[in-house]
Amino acid sequence: MNKHIEILVNTSPLWAEYVSDLLINRIGCSGAVMEEKEFKDEKLIRIDITSVKGYLAYTENFDAQKVREIFSFERKNLILSGINPDSPGSWEVKIREVLEEEWSENWKKFWHPQKVGSKTVICPTWEEYEPEKEDVLIRLDPGSAFGTGTHPTTGLCIQALEKVIPEFSNEITMADVGTGSGILAITAVKLGVSSATGVDNDASVISIAGENAGKNRVQDKCRFFAGSAADITGKYDIVAANILTEVLVNIMPDLKKLLKPASVLILSGIIKRKLPLIEESLEKNSLKTVKILEKENWIALISSGRDDARMLTD
């Protein structure tokens, strides 16, 4: 039976995104979940983020002490830089093993229909939702795969897709690197893309992505397989990659090989302070930034190799 390692870090609302970045970029978690707790008194009800959870695939040689040392070190550095010791919270780390079924069920406690971008609505399969006239409804069950649309990195990608897809004419093809639950490929097809190819180095998520495509009746336009950007063949009008900044830098040449002369590259998973690394990598690969999207200290880039890249400048 598959297991995961759950890492819970107690924090404060102000520093939840920072902790999320550490879990993803320093610890290597595939995603982060912000735990919300409701406080009540006589006058109001307040929703407050009290902890962030990250998940790793189970390994017998997992070093729990190293994780605790990383968070202790990072918190001390913040305080030494002048941050009020009370501001970030305790950053107490709790670690436990969870079965894959429990991992999947945890999403259902906090995930509800959410509008992402101007018209895309991500709705879990166990929730009821009556779409409005202009809504593009995506029904999703992430299972053990990362990608629900609730995290800013995924949401920014969807916003980017809403912006770039109308700029194309004729049939549009798309490659989704790090597809996870298939959310970006599926959304792209429902927004007008003719066909989408999704790839992920985690073979366990491929069947989940395929099932989600079926739930949205786009299985005939989506193809998913295990591998990396280097394993994708052909050229695509849109290439999207929502993964770690350092990985984006390393695979940038592979991403560029997937682009046609007038293609668009969408990059996300970038914490704001790491934007210079991405911009340097784009320049080395003769790619230009067309537009930057930002939410909660996260960045998504729309880029192109075109000298006359005019789209999306408004």
N, C-alpha and C positions, 0 to 999 in steps of 0.2 A: 504494500500500500504506500503511495507516494506521500512524503512528508515535506513540510517547509519549516524554516526557522523564522519565528516572528520576533522582531526587535521593536520594543516599545520604549519611546523616549518621552518623559514628562517635560513639558515646556510651557510657554505662554503664547497667546495668539500672535503677538508681534514677531516672535521668532520661529513660528511654525514652518514658514517657507524655508528659512535658513536650515532648520533641522532636516526638513525634507530633502534639501540639496545635499546635505552631508550623508544621509542614508543612501541616496541614489549614486552620488559621485564619489564618495569616499569609501562607503561600505560595499557598494555594488548591488544594492537592492533594485529589483526590476520596477518598483513603483513604491509610492508612499500613500498612506491613508491617514487623514487628519481626523482624530477622534473628537467629536463634539459632545459637550455636556450642557444640560439645561439647568440654569439656576433660577429659583423662584423666590419672590418675596411679595409683600403686599401691593407693590406698585408696578412691577414689570417682570417680564420673562426675558432672560438674556442667554444667548447662545455663545459659548466660549470654547475655544479649542484648548484642551488640557493636555493632549499628548498626540504624538505622531507615531504611526506604525510603519515599518518596512518589512519586506519579506524576501528571503533568500531560499534557494533550493537547498534541501537538507544535505549536509556532508558530515561525516563522522569526525573530521579533523577541524571543525569550525572552532575558531578562537574567540570565545566570548569575552575574555579579558582584554584582548586587543581592541574590540569594539568599544568597551567601556573606557579604555585609555584614550582612544581617539576623541570621544565626546568630552572627557574630562580636560584634555589638552586644548581643544577648541574653545570650550567655555572659559578656561583660564585666560586664553589669549584675548577673548572679548573683554573680559574684566580688566586686564592689564592695559587694554587700549582705551579705557575710560568709560566703558559701559557700566551702568548701575548693576551691581550683583543681583538685585531682585528682578531685573528686567527679563532676562532669558528664561527664568524658571530654574528648577533644580537640575535638569538634564539627567535625572536618574534613569538608568537603562535597565529594562527588564527583558529577559530573553527566555523563550520557551519554544518547544516543538509543537507544531500543529499539523493535523492531517489535512490533506488537500481538500476534503469535503468541508472542513471547518474554515479553511482559508477562503473558499468560495462563498460560504454562508456569511462571512464577515462583511462582504460588500453589501449585502441586502439590508444591513442595519442602518446604513446611512445614504444609500444611493436611491434617488428618486428622479422622475422626469426632469430634465434640465434643458433649457434652450441655450444653444451654443452658437455664437455668431448671430446673424440677423434672422435666420429662418430654420436652421437645423435643430431638431429636438432629439436628444438621446433619451430613450426610455427603456428601463429594464423590462425584461419579458414578464416579470411577475407583477408589474404595475399597470393600472388602467390609465389611459390618456386619450382625450378627445382632441385630435389635431385641429388647429385653425386652418383657414383656407390656404395660406401661403406656407404652412409648415412643411418641412421635409422630415418625415419621421423615421428614425433609425431605432429598431428594437434590438436590444443587445443583452447577452448573458456572457459576462467575461470569463466565467469558469475560473481556471487558474491562470488566465492570460491577462497581461497588463493592457489597459486601454479602455476607459469608460467614458471619457469626455469630461469627467469632473476635474481632472488635474489641468492646470493652466497650459501645460505643454501640448496636450492633446487638443484642448479647446482652441489654442492659437493656430494649430494646423488646420482645423476645420474652418476657422475664420479665413485663413489664407486660401483654402480651396474654394470657398464661396467667392472670393475676390478674383481668382485667376481663371476658373473654369469658363465664365462668360466671355473671357477675352479670346477664346479659341473658336474657330469655325470648323466645320466638317467633323469627322470622328476624332475623338480624343482618347489617347492611351495614357495609362498611369502605372508607375512602379512605386510600391510602398515598402520601404526597407525598415525592418523591425516591426512587422505588421501586428504582432500581439493578437488581440481579439479580432483583428480585421477591420476595426472601426473606420480607419481612414480610407481604405480601399472601398468599403461598402458605402460610406458617405459620398465619396467621389462619384461612384456609379449613380447613386440616387440624385446627385446634383447635375448629372449629364455626361459623365465620362462613359465612353463606349465599352472599354474593357480595362481591368485592373489586375496587376500581378503583385502579390504580396509575398514577402520572404521574411523568415525569422530564424535565428540560429538556435532557438528553442523548439525542438521538434514536437514537444507536447502541446503546443498552442495551435498547430496547423489544423487539427481536426475541429478545434473550437472556432477558429476563423471561418472554416467552411460551413459549420453549422449556423453561425451567425449570418453568413451570406444567404443561406437557405431561408432563415427566418424573415429576411427582408426581400426574398424573391429575386435575388440578383446573382444566384449561384452560377448561372450560365455566363455571366460577365466577369466573374472573379476567379482567379487561379491562385492557390496558395501552396508554397512548398518550403521545406526546411533548407536553409543555406544562408548565404551572405550576399551583399551587393555584387561581389565578384562572380557569383553564380548565375546572375540574371543575364539573359541574352537579349539582344535587340536594342532599339532606341525608343524613347517614350516622350510624349509631350509634357507630362508632369512627372517629376520624381519627388517623393516625400520621404524624409527620414527623421523620425522623432526618437532619438537615442542620445546617449551621453555625449557631451561636448568633445571629450578626448577621442571617442570612437568616430565621431563625425570628421574630426581632423584627419584621423588615420585612413578613413575610407573615402576621402574626398576625390582622389583620382578615379576610384571605381564608380562613384556617383556621376562624375563628369562623363565617363564613357557611356552612360545610359542616356545622355542628353542629345537631342537634335539641335541644329543651329538656333532654332527659335523656341527651345524648351524652357520650362520654368523649374527651378529647384527650390523646394520648400524644406527648410531645416528648422528643427525645434529640439527641445530638451536642453536649452542653453540658459544657464543662469546668467544674469545680466553682467556680472563682473568678468565672465569668461568670453564675452562678445569679441574682444580683440583677437583671441585665438582663432575664432571662426573667420573673422574678416581677413586675417593674414592668410589663412588657408585658402579662402576663396580667391584672393589675389594671386597666390602662387599657381592656382589652377585656371587663371584667366577668366574668372567668374566675377560678376558685379552684383552688388546689393541693389535691389530695386525698391524694396520696402522693408521696414522693420515693424513688427507687431510686438507689443509688450503687455504683460499682465502679471501683477504681483511678483515683480522681480525676475520674471521669466521672459525670455526672448524667443521669437520665431523670425526667421529671415526668409524673404522671397528674393531669389537671385536668378540671374540669367547670364548667358555668355554673349548676348546680343549687344552690339555697340549702340544700337538705337532703342535700347530697352525703355520704352515710354509707358508701358502699362503700369497701372496702379500708382502713379505718381501723385494723384490727387488725395 
